[in-house]
Amino acid sequence: MKDTSFAKTFEELEKITQSFEKGAFDLDEGLKQFERGLELAGILKKKLADVENKVEVIKKKFGKVADTAEDANNAEEESGTLPF
């Protein structure tokens, strides 16, 4: 599958789900749509995992920056100098 947006992928999965809820498929078409739904769910799961990993990287990156800034502020307070 080409790289599509999360929203479009989710929308397609949602349409399949709604069709199942309405009973809109015969057995053969239902099986095809079920397979497609599983494929879409896998794509969405991977995209979410990728985003979670990126968030963790960003948190670690900025956590180190925040820790460094906090350490600098603590050192200034201990030495009696003010940061302004």
CORNORZI-V459029 format. One record per helix or strand of 3 or more residues. SS is the DSSP state (@ for helix, = for strand). FROM is the first residue (numbers start at 1). TO is the last residue. If there is no record, write none. Layout:
BEGIN
SS_FROM_TO / SS_FROM_TO
END
This chain:
BEGIN
@_6_22 / @_27_79
END
